[in-house]
Amino acid sequence: MVEAQAISKQRVVMVTGASRGIGKAVAMALAEQGHHLILTARSLDGGATFSGTTVDDPLAGQGLSGSVSEVALQCRSLGVRAIAVALDLTDEQSITTAAEIALAEFGSVDTLISNAIYQGPGVNDLFADVPIDLLRQVIESDAVAPLILLKAFLPGMLTSGRGVFIHLTSGAATLAPRKPAGQGGWGLAYAMAKGAAHRIAGVLHVEHGAQGLRAYSLNPGHVTTEVMHMRAQREERTVTGEGPQDVATAVTWLVAGDPAACQLSGQEVVSRDVIQRLRNS
């Protein structure tokens, strides 16, 4: 068991997919807690476009707001070190380089928040329509890419005895959709990718929990995104869901290492359950 004093110290945290949405909210919340940050995204300085989630997504090519460099600047204004690093989930060399930059800058990374997911054709295509190469790309981007980072950071995590891994999971990891993709459900590639990544935390806990590593699958619930707003506007309907702040609060609680949080290592944790716990405490 990691001592509370060791758990609560200032950390070096990598947050993937930190340009906007959940990733940005998590980065800002961790900066407010005094943690140093490596923030990643496909592009550093804005101009990112949405790649769509199907082979014929009408929103493909739409511009996205914000940049990870802007988020890093906002975090630095809170008095922490924060760097922005380019990381493309579909490019193993890009992932490896991002890990090398993080280790060169900080020496070690004791906390990894795996938030980034592949956005592109194949995610929400019907199985009959998705080429196998796209299916493979979705799965490898969402389930294997975090492991490449973990491989790089694990030695330092185990040496410090205070490593934390949090993967943002989804109901698609464990549930069948009520409707097909395109009609309110999700694609097989997305379900397989999320299902595979969902198993990481439990195995890490069994293999390395005794060495102080805590690992979680964090279910954010139904959180609205910029793309969801874009799609709702195009379809002339109202978007539903919550903002990302509760997820950020749940992440900071897990990272801080409250005894109750330590007991949840290896399990799926639901953000709204954490918020309810904090309200009742």
FENGIVEN-V32186 format. One record per helix or strand of 2 or more residues. SS is the DSSP state (@ for helix, = for strand). FROM is the first residue (numbers start at 1). TO is the last residue. If there is no record, write none. Layout:
[[SS,FROM,TO] [SS,FROM,TO]]
This chain:
[[@,4,8] [=,12,15] [@,21,32] [=,36,41] [@,68,76] [=,82,86] [@,92,106] [=,111,114] [@,132,160] [=,164,169] [@,171,173] [@,188,198] [@,200,211] [=,214,219] [@,226,234] [@,245,256] [@,259,263] [=,268,270] [@,271,280]]
